[in-house]
Amino acid sequence: MKSLILLFSCLIFGSPLLGVNFAIKGIVKDSKTNQFVPYASIVVLNKDSTFVCGTTTNEEGLFHLKANA
């Protein structure tokens, strides 16, 4: 599988996520073929790389992530 990099800079460079409610939705596409990527992993990490929350895309490359970090 082609490697994909998802960067949520607004979460990474923002204030710590402890006690913050947030929702992220989007679509994952391959940068070379522009095709949707089904079942890709979506992960949100703290600055120290600890896991906050995650989900996977559906068969059409869509994801919706809600968290109470």
N, C-alpha and C positions, 0 to 999 in steps of 0.2 A: 504494500500500500504506500502510496506517495505520502511523504511527510507533510504535515500541515502545522502551521504555527498560529495559534489564536492568542492574541494579546489584548487583554482588557486593561489598558493603561489607566483608565479612570478608577479602577479598583486597586491596581497595584500601587499607584502613586498617591492615592487618597489617604484619608485617615484610616487608622486600624479598623478592621471590620467587626470587632467585638461589639455586640449590641446593636448592630445596624441591620435593618430590613431592606432587602433589595430584590429586584427582578431584572433579569436580562433575557432578551429574546433575540434570535437572529437566525442566520442561515450559513451553512458551511459549504463552500465551493472549492474545487480544485483550481489552483491558480493557473495551471497550464491548459487544462481542457475546459474550464468553466462549467464543469458538471457538478451536480450536487453530490455531497459525500454522505451516504447513509450510515448510521450507527457509529459516527465518530464520537469520541469522548470529549466532553467539555468539563474543564476543571477550573475552579477558582482557588487560588492559594493566597495565604498571607505573605507579607514581605519576607518572612523567615522560611517560606516554602511549606508551611504546614497547611494541610487540607482544610478548606472551609466548606465547600459543597461541590457537587458535580452532577452531570446528567449525560445523556447521549442524544444524538440527533435521531430524528425519525427516518423513515425510508426516503423522504424527500429532502433531507439535509436540514430540516428545521429543528430548532430547540427553543425551550422556554425554561428558564431556571429561576426559581423563587427560593429565597433563603432568609432565615432568621439567624444571622451569624452571631 
